[in-house]
Every structure is written in structure tokens, then in C-alpha cells.
């Protein structure tokens, strides 16, 4: 199965912010128990690379990637620590080219036709659409998918249990991303059962919408 097929199958890429390395493995297990085998650990905290390394070693069933990757140095660090894919809020050509050259799936953020055309010219088929709620949500994705039928989107930013169905039912959406399944407070409180429940709810909606 290709990376794109795997992302599509799971349908959701949780956006994770971790402040403590000790939380990485319990969180990965909580998501996995809820049916989610994808995680994007954001480079917004110091321990991101270490968290990726721990999950990739100790919970190999989870496809762990790096998010909020702003430059090629962070991309290299992430991959050295076991990241299986790279997500960026915007498109940094050097990072995308490096990732492609090293066979690492890369999903840069693109919200305008010009940015999407840049992604296509670099050979990409999946782009992040962020912040989805601010840039027109599903309405914008529908409009963009007319000229860019070959592109699949990963909308994130304002996606939640309440609106994920609207995104997932569109054929141009590869998967949705978001932080609501593993909120900062739930991680801080080690409320792994809640994270599992929120994951199960999301997976259920995705499955029901796609059948
Ligand atoms: C991201 O990086 O994709 C966003 O921070 C996720 O947005 P959300 O917190 O609204 O889900």
C-alpha cells in the first residue's frame, strides 16, 4: 500500500503537540486503541524529535510523522529520528525537494491556485489545506478541485467531530487533520481513555461517511 492509500484508509491525521517525552507512547497507544494509526508530531515543542523516535521504536504500528516542519533542517532531524512523513503549514521548496529526493512523503500547506500549481510542478499529489476554516473550508476545496482534480487535500484547522463529515464525503479529501482528538488538556491530564473515545468517534464517522 502506498503512503497516500494508507492516509486515505485511516482518513485522519491527528495533529499532536507534546510537551513531555513520557506522554508520547501512551498517547500513541490511546490513538491506536481508538482505531487511528497515524500521528503528526508537531515541531512546536523542544521534545518533538525525541517523541517521534520513541513512538517509531516502541509503537511501530503507528505511522508517525513530523508536523509544523518549517525548513529542511527540521525535516532531516525528524527523519533521522524515525519520522515517516513530513507536514508543513506552507510550501518550502527546499524541504519538499529534499523529502522527494529521499523518498519521504511530504504534505505542504497550499491554499491558493498558485501554491497548488507549485506543488504539482514539484510532483506532489497531496497538499495540506490550512487553516481550512479560515480559507473557505469545504466550499473552497470543492472550487479548487475543479481545476486541480488530480490533487487530494488534507484539510486542517477548525476541523472537528462536528464538521468532519462535510470534508470526508468529498472525493478530493484524502484525510482530515486536527488536534481535537488529542487536546492539550487531555494530554496534560493523561486522560488516555478520553483520547481513545474521541478517536473512536472520529473513525466511526469516517467509516460511516465513506460506505
Ligand atoms: C495544524 O497545524 O494543522 C493545526 O494547528 C490544527 O488545527 P486545529 O488545532 O484547529 O485542529
Boltz pocket constraint, residues with backbone or C-beta under 6 A from the ligand:
constraints:
  - pocket:
      binder: B
      contacts: [[A, 15], [A, 67], [A, 68], [A, 130], [A, 156], [A, 157], [A, 158], [A, 159], [A, 177], [A, 178], [A, 179], [A, 180]]
      max_distance: 6.0
